[in-house]
Amino acid sequence: MPANALKNTFEPRVGTAQLIFGVIYALVTAIAAVLAYHVYTATGRQPLTQYFFMALFAIMTAKSFYLYAHTKRLVEHGEHTTGMVDEVVFVRGITYVRGRIRLSEDLELPIENRLAGEQICHELKHYLQTLPQPELPGLIVDRSRHPRGMFLIKTLQGHLDVDFLTAHSSDKGNI
């Protein structure tokens, strides 16, 4: 598997993390505003340090919410397809699913998904053995600039959701 597989992989969990950080940054911004008010009323002087941190965390809040919205937009406008699975391996608590998604007749996008747990590795290998070709549903995002992809694998309580895979496998929208 080429070394650039990870940079071609789209990870929507980053957007969820940015949402959480955005909420935390917004709370810190509010705390800085309250502190600035109390410092000003107690001393009568401008609290420049609190203003600086309030502005800094407001910028970080805006950036985090922008990244969350951008990630969500990429998922909503992504192109559903299928991808060939090259290997499914388990290493130190993480299941790695490596494969490729065909972008055109002569261009393939190597991708890698990471899932928590060993059980998903065994179940995914068993599921792929039942198929004539080791294919999973996939998603291609941001085709215009730097295309990235991911396998659409869903788990329920640490186990493979086979119903989700079969429902999305019927969409065989290979490009």
C-alpha positions as CSV (number, residue, x, y, z in Angstrom):
1,M,0.0,0.0,0.0
2,P,1.5,3.4,-1.0
3,A,2.6,5.8,1.8
4,N,0.2,8.5,0.6
5,A,-2.9,6.4,1.4
6,L,-3.5,8.2,4.7
7,K,-3.3,11.7,3.1
8,N,-6.0,10.6,0.6
9,T,-8.3,9.4,3.3
10,F,-11.2,11.5,4.4
11,E,-12.0,11.4,8.1
12,P,-15.3,13.0,9.1
13,R,-14.6,12.5,12.9
14,V,-12.3,15.5,12.6
15,G,-15.3,17.6,12.0
16,T,-17.0,16.3,15.1
17,A,-13.9,17.0,17.2
18,Q,-13.9,20.6,15.8
19,L,-17.5,21.0,16.9
20,I,-16.6,20.0,20.4
21,F,-13.5,22.3,20.4
22,G,-15.7,25.1,19.1
23,V,-18.1,24.8,22.0
24,I,-15.2,24.7,24.5
25,Y,-13.6,27.8,22.8
26,A,-16.9,29.6,22.9
27,L,-17.1,28.9,26.7
28,V,-13.6,30.2,27.2
29,T,-14.5,33.3,25.2
30,A,-17.5,33.9,27.4
31,I,-15.4,33.5,30.5
32,A,-12.8,36.0,29.2
33,A,-15.6,38.5,28.6
34,V,-16.9,38.1,32.1
35,L,-13.4,38.4,33.5
36,A,-12.8,41.5,31.4
37,Y,-16.0,43.1,32.8
38,H,-15.1,42.3,36.4
39,V,-11.6,43.6,36.0
40,Y,-12.9,46.8,34.4
41,T,-15.5,47.4,37.1
42,A,-13.1,46.6,40.0
43,T,-10.1,48.6,38.8
44,G,-11.5,51.1,36.3
45,R,-8.6,50.2,33.9
46,Q,-8.9,48.5,30.5
47,P,-8.2,44.7,30.9
48,L,-6.0,44.3,27.8
49,T,-5.0,40.8,28.6
50,Q,-8.6,39.6,28.9
51,Y,-9.4,41.4,25.6
52,F,-6.5,39.7,23.9
53,F,-7.6,36.2,25.1
54,M,-11.2,37.0,24.3
55,A,-10.2,37.9,20.7
56,L,-7.9,34.9,20.4
57,F,-10.5,32.4,21.5
58,A,-13.2,34.0,19.4
59,I,-11.0,33.5,16.3
60,M,-10.4,29.9,17.3
61,T,-14.2,29.4,17.9
62,A,-15.0,30.7,14.4
63,K,-12.3,28.5,12.9
64,S,-13.6,25.4,14.6
65,F,-17.2,26.0,13.6
66,Y,-16.1,26.7,10.0
67,L,-14.1,23.4,9.9
68,Y,-17.1,21.5,11.3
69,A,-19.4,23.1,8.7
70,H,-17.0,22.4,5.9
71,T,-16.6,18.7,6.8
72,K,-20.4,18.4,7.1
73,R,-20.8,20.0,3.6
74,L,-18.2,17.6,2.1
75,V,-20.0,14.6,3.5
76,E,-23.4,15.8,2.2
77,H,-22.1,16.5,-1.3
78,G,-19.8,13.4,-1.5
79,E,-20.1,11.0,-4.3
80,H,-21.1,7.4,-3.4
81,T,-19.1,4.7,-5.0
82,T,-17.5,1.3,-4.2
83,G,-13.9,0.6,-3.4
84,M,-11.7,-2.5,-3.6
85,V,-10.3,-3.7,-0.2
86,D,-6.7,-4.7,-0.3
87,E,-6.2,-5.7,3.3
88,V,-7.9,-5.8,6.7
89,V,-5.4,-6.0,9.6
90,F,-5.5,-5.6,13.3
91,V,-2.6,-3.8,15.1
92,R,-2.6,-2.8,18.8
93,G,-6.4,-2.3,19.2
94,I,-7.0,-0.7,15.8
95,T,-8.4,-2.3,12.7
96,Y,-6.9,-0.9,9.5
97,V,-8.9,-1.3,6.3
98,R,-6.7,-0.4,3.3
99,G,-7.9,-0.3,-0.3
100,R,-8.5,1.9,-3.3
101,I,-11.3,3.7,-5.0
102,R,-11.3,4.1,-8.8
103,L,-11.5,7.8,-9.8
104,S,-11.3,7.2,-13.6
105,E,-10.3,4.4,-16.0
106,D,-6.6,5.0,-15.2
107,L,-6.5,6.6,-11.8
108,E,-7.0,5.0,-8.4
109,L,-7.1,6.7,-5.0
110,P,-5.5,4.7,-2.2
111,I,-7.3,5.1,1.1
112,E,-7.1,3.7,4.7
113,N,-9.8,3.6,7.3
114,R,-9.2,3.0,11.0
115,L,-11.7,1.4,13.3
116,A,-11.5,0.6,17.0
117,G,-11.4,-3.0,18.2
118,E,-10.4,-6.5,17.0
119,Q,-13.9,-7.9,16.6
120,I,-14.6,-5.6,13.7
121,C,-11.5,-7.0,11.9
122,H,-12.7,-10.6,12.2
123,E,-16.3,-9.7,11.2
124,L,-15.2,-7.6,8.2
125,K,-12.8,-10.4,7.0
126,H,-15.7,-12.9,7.2
127,Y,-18.1,-10.5,5.4
128,L,-15.6,-9.9,2.6
129,Q,-15.0,-13.7,2.1
130,T,-18.7,-14.1,1.3
131,L,-18.5,-11.6,-1.6
132,P,-17.3,-12.5,-5.1
133,Q,-15.0,-9.4,-5.0
134,P,-13.7,-7.7,-1.8
135,E,-15.6,-4.4,-2.3
136,L,-17.1,-2.1,0.2
137,P,-19.2,1.1,-0.3
138,G,-17.2,4.2,-0.4
139,L,-17.4,8.0,-0.5
140,I,-15.3,10.4,-2.6
141,V,-15.3,14.1,-1.4
142,D,-13.8,17.3,-2.8
143,R,-13.3,15.9,-6.3
144,S,-12.4,19.3,-7.7
145,R,-9.3,20.2,-5.7
146,H,-7.8,17.2,-3.8
147,P,-10.0,14.2,-3.9
148,R,-10.2,12.1,-0.8
149,G,-12.1,9.0,0.0
150,M,-13.3,6.7,2.7
151,F,-15.0,3.3,3.1
152,L,-18.5,3.6,4.5
153,I,-18.3,1.1,7.4
154,K,-20.7,1.3,10.2
155,T,-20.5,-0.5,13.6
156,L,-23.0,-1.1,16.3
157,Q,-21.6,-1.6,19.7
158,G,-18.3,-2.8,18.3
159,H,-19.8,-5.2,15.8
160,L,-20.1,-4.8,12.0
161,D,-23.5,-3.5,10.8
162,V,-23.9,-5.9,7.8
163,D,-27.4,-4.5,7.0
164,F,-25.8,-1.0,6.4
165,L,-23.1,-2.5,4.1
166,T,-25.6,-4.5,2.1
167,A,-27.9,-1.5,1.7
168,H,-25.1,0.7,0.5
169,S,-23.5,-2.0,-1.6
170,S,-26.6,-2.1,-3.8
171,D,-25.8,1.5,-4.9
172,K,-22.8,0.2,-6.8
173,G,-22.2,3.7,-8.2
174,N,-18.7,3.0,-9.4
175,I,-17.4,5.7,-11.6
